[in-house]
């Protein structure tokens, strides 16, 4: 069992982004981690479909005895979550302090990243 799976979102979660995120979160759930972290620091727009997906993944992780964490959403995204009244259900952490160094991903053997877990544009994917 994996302790933490992290998915980093770098673009808006519109319908195309939501379908990609859904596939990544399905992969993450298959690992049965203790926690799934969705990093939203690079996401500027979170639509209703994305909020619905995150609520569903929250339910699935809870059934597995795990936790879904939304990390570093902007004030705008936090407002969207509040307006949708899901900020009372979803676990949301504040933005990371840019002066705090992040530990390297390889530092923890119980930490996994989903292959292709970086959500970018189609041109980002084609350039890789």
Secondary structure, DSSP 4 states (H G I P E B T S, - for coil): --SEEEEEE-S-BSHHHHHHHHHHHHHHHHTT-SEEEEE-TT---B-HHHHHHHHHHHHHHHHTT-EEEEE---HHHHHHHHHTT-TTTSEEEPPPPTTSPPPPGGG-TTEEEEEEEEE--HHHHHH-
